[in-house]
Amino acid sequence: MHKALTPSSIAAPFGAYSHGIASAPAGQVIVTSGQLGLAPDGTCPEGVKAQAEQCFANIDAILQEAGVTRDTVVRVSGFVTAREDFPTYMAVRDSWLADVAVKPASTLLIVTGFTREEFKVEVEVTAVVPA
């Protein structure tokens, strides 16, 4: 299905991700919008860990709606508002990917903020289902 691209000629990834992903011809591509730490009732937890967990729970719901699993994810893009929050975000991401055999490519950016001040994390993914 997917093949990790992690050349020995560059530094190894420092988290649960691959430098690149090769995928079989796509039968379906799923792209999520950026997911914030909003629960179904519209509430937003205060902490980065709880917000990141909610982001990934929202992504799980989207993947489930598409009839796919985390194993189809080829790219994760994360955004946090403070440098000191990236280890917490990465721990949540790595936990979310713990059972995924081929880790997706991943990017993490530190940004100045989101649409509402209480948002600390946003995550989007791309998934590819082989034909």
Buried (B, 14 or more C-beta within 10 A) or exposed (E): EBEBEBEEEEEEBEBBBBBBBEBEEEEEEBEBEBBBBBEEEEEBBEEBBBBBBBBBBBBBEBBEEBEBBBBBBBBBBBBBBEEEBBEBBBBBBBEBBEEBEBBBBBEBEBEEEBEEEEBBBBBBBBBBBEE
